[in-house]
Amino acid sequence: MTKILERIDLRSGRENKNELLDQLEELVLDVSKKTDSGKIKIYTHANIGTDYSVHLHRLISDEDHLESELGLRLATTLKEFGLVNHSIWVEYS
C-alpha cells in the first residue's frame, strides 16, 4: 500500500474568515459522507487569514490513480472562492 497526501490549497479573496471556514468545513463534511475518503483535515495559514489547506490522507494500492474523486471535486468547487492549487504527495519510505 502507498500512503498519499492529497492537498488542496485555497487562497481566498474573502475577508470574512469565519464564514468561509464554516462553508469549507460544511463542504468537506458533505462530500466526505458520500465517499470513503480516508482522513481529512483543514488548516488555515497562521499569518494569512484567507489561506486554507485541505489535506486528504489515503492509502492506495494502484499508483495509476493518485488523485481521488473527492480531491478533484473539492478543488473544482473551491475555485469559486479563489485561487486553488491541487497537488499529490507520495510518502517516501
C-alpha positions as CSV (number, residue, x, y, z in Angstrom):
1,M,0.0,0.0,0.0
2,T,1.1,3.5,-0.8
3,K,0.4,6.5,1.5
4,I,-0.9,9.6,-0.3
5,L,-1.4,13.1,0.8
6,E,-3.7,15.0,-1.5
7,R,-3.5,18.7,-0.8
8,I,-6.0,21.4,-1.9
9,D,-4.8,24.9,-1.1
10,L,-7.1,27.8,-1.4
11,R,-6.1,31.5,-1.4
12,S,-9.4,33.2,-1.0
13,G,-10.3,36.8,-1.7
14,R,-12.9,36.8,1.0
15,E,-12.3,38.8,4.2
16,N,-14.8,37.0,6.4
17,K,-12.7,34.2,7.7
18,N,-15.3,32.6,9.9
19,E,-17.9,32.5,7.2
20,L,-15.6,30.9,4.6
21,L,-14.2,28.4,7.1
22,D,-17.8,27.4,8.0
23,Q,-18.6,26.9,4.3
24,L,-15.3,25.0,3.8
25,E,-16.0,22.6,6.7
26,E,-19.6,22.1,5.6
27,L,-18.4,21.2,2.0
28,V,-15.7,18.8,3.3
29,L,-18.2,17.1,5.6
30,D,-20.9,16.8,2.9
31,V,-18.5,15.4,0.3
32,S,-16.7,13.1,2.7
33,K,-20.1,11.5,3.8
34,K,-20.6,10.4,0.2
35,T,-17.3,8.6,-0.3
36,D,-14.7,6.5,1.6
37,S,-12.2,9.3,1.7
38,G,-9.7,8.4,4.5
39,K,-8.6,11.2,6.9
40,I,-9.5,14.8,6.1
41,K,-8.1,17.9,7.9
42,I,-8.5,21.6,7.2
43,Y,-5.7,24.1,8.0
44,T,-5.6,27.9,8.0
45,H,-2.4,29.9,7.5
46,A,-1.0,31.3,10.7
47,N,-0.5,34.8,9.3
48,I,-2.7,35.0,6.2
49,G,-6.3,34.7,7.3
50,T,-7.6,34.0,3.8
51,D,-5.4,31.0,3.0
52,Y,-6.6,27.4,3.7
53,S,-5.3,24.0,3.1
54,V,-7.4,20.8,2.9
55,H,-5.4,17.6,3.4
56,L,-6.7,14.2,2.4
57,H,-4.7,11.3,3.8
58,R,-5.3,8.0,2.0
59,L,-3.8,4.6,1.3
60,I,-3.9,3.3,-2.3
61,S,-2.8,0.1,-3.9
62,D,-2.8,1.4,-7.5
63,E,-0.4,4.3,-8.2
64,D,-2.0,4.9,-11.6
65,H,-4.9,6.7,-9.7
66,L,-3.2,9.1,-7.4
67,E,-6.0,11.7,-7.5
68,S,-9.2,10.9,-5.7
69,E,-12.7,11.8,-6.8
70,L,-13.1,13.7,-3.6
71,G,-10.0,15.8,-4.1
72,L,-10.9,16.6,-7.7
73,R,-14.4,17.6,-6.7
74,L,-13.2,19.8,-3.8
75,A,-10.6,21.5,-6.0
76,T,-13.2,22.2,-8.6
77,T,-15.8,23.5,-6.1
78,L,-13.3,25.7,-4.2
79,K,-12.4,27.6,-7.4
80,E,-15.4,29.8,-6.9
81,F,-13.8,31.1,-3.6
82,G,-10.4,32.0,-5.0
83,L,-7.2,30.5,-6.4
84,V,-6.8,26.8,-5.9
85,N,-3.7,24.6,-6.1
86,H,-4.3,20.8,-6.1
87,S,-1.2,18.6,-5.5
88,I,-0.5,14.9,-4.8
89,W,2.3,13.8,-2.4
90,V,3.5,10.3,-2.1
91,E,5.1,9.3,1.2
92,Y,8.7,8.5,0.8
93,S,9.8,5.4,2.8
